[in-house]
Amino acid sequence: QVQLVESGGGSVQAGESLRLSCVASGRVDLIQILQWHRQAPGMERKLIAGLINDGSTMYSDLVKGRFTISRDAAKNTWYLQMNDLQPNDTAIYFCSVPFDSWGQGTQVTVSA
């Protein structure tokens, strides 16, 4: 099993950037896909980005062109670079390994 810990959230103004980190431990060798999700207040959790080990990426239309998912394999860390943040990006952001584990989440708050 894999354990995941997110960090990097915070409060920013519209148009600013943040970089979230997701550090994996345990059976990191089993990770084929790492996904980022977010959950806004009162809303369902939504998948927003994913990175497969072959380098393939996917992005939700909500974040395409503004967010970038990447990985530093030496540090067992995945990143979500978020640019041009807007108030509707306010949410708790989670990383996950499908059918395995979730992190605890990190809060991102964007003010106008």
C-alpha positions in Angstrom: 0.0 0.0 0.0 1.0 3.6 -0.6 0.7 6.6 1.8 0.3 10.1 0.4 0.8 13.5 2.0 -0.1 16.7 0.3 1.3 20.2 1.0 1.6 23.6 -0.6 -1.9 24.9 -0.2 -2.6 28.4 1.0 -4.5 31.7 0.4 -3.7 33.7 -2.7 -5.2 36.5 -4.8 -6.7 35.9 -8.2 -4.1 35.5 -10.9 -1.4 34.2 -8.6 0.1 30.7 -8.6 0.7 27.8 -6.2 2.5 24.6 -6.4 1.1 21.6 -4.6 3.2 18.6 -3.6 2.2 15.0 -3.0 4.8 12.9 -1.3 4.4 9.1 -1.6 5.8 6.5 0.8 5.4 2.7 1.1 5.1 0.7 -2.1 5.9 3.6 -4.4 7.0 1.1 -7.0 3.4 0.0 -7.4 2.2 3.5 -8.5 1.2 3.5 -12.1 -1.1 6.5 -12.0 -1.2 9.5 -9.7 -4.3 11.7 -9.8 -5.2 15.1 -8.4 -8.7 15.9 -7.3 -10.5 18.8 -5.7 -13.6 19.3 -3.7 -15.2 22.7 -3.3 -17.5 23.4 -0.4 -20.8 21.6 -0.9 -19.7 20.0 -4.1 -18.6 16.6 -5.2 -15.0 15.7 -5.4 -13.7 16.0 -9.0 -10.8 14.6 -10.8 -8.7 17.4 -12.3 -5.4 15.9 -13.4 -3.6 12.6 -13.8 -0.1 11.4 -14.7 0.7 7.9 -15.9 4.2 6.4 -15.6 4.7 6.5 -19.3 4.4 10.3 -19.1 0.9 10.6 -20.4 -1.2 13.3 -18.7 -4.9 14.2 -18.5 -6.6 17.4 -17.4 -10.1 18.4 -16.7 -11.4 21.2 -18.9 -11.7 23.1 -15.6 -7.9 23.4 -15.4 -6.5 22.7 -18.8 -3.9 25.2 -19.9 -3.5 26.6 -16.3 -2.5 23.6 -14.2 0.4 21.2 -14.9 1.1 17.8 -13.2 4.6 16.5 -12.9 6.8 14.1 -11.0 10.2 14.0 -9.4 10.9 10.3 -9.2 14.0 10.7 -7.1 11.9 12.4 -4.4 8.8 10.2 -4.7 6.9 13.5 -5.2 4.3 14.5 -7.6 3.4 18.2 -8.2 0.5 20.2 -9.3 1.6 23.6 -10.6 -1.4 25.9 -10.6 -1.2 29.2 -12.5 -3.7 32.0 -12.9 -5.8 30.9 -10.0 -9.3 32.1 -9.8 -11.9 32.2 -6.9 -13.7 29.2 -8.3 -10.5 27.2 -7.9 -11.0 27.4 -4.1 -11.2 23.9 -2.8 -9.5 21.2 -0.9 -7.0 19.4 -3.2 -6.3 15.7 -2.8 -3.8 13.4 -4.5 -4.7 9.8 -5.0 -3.5 6.4 -6.3 -6.5 4.7 -7.9 -7.9 1.8 -5.9 -5.2 2.3 -3.3 -5.0 5.5 -1.3 -5.8 9.1 -0.8 -3.9 11.9 0.9 -5.5 14.0 3.6 -5.9 17.1 1.4 -4.6 20.6 1.3 -6.7 23.8 1.3 -6.4 26.3 -1.5 -8.3 29.6 -1.1 -8.3 32.2 -3.9 -9.8 35.6 -3.3 -10.9 38.1 -6.0 
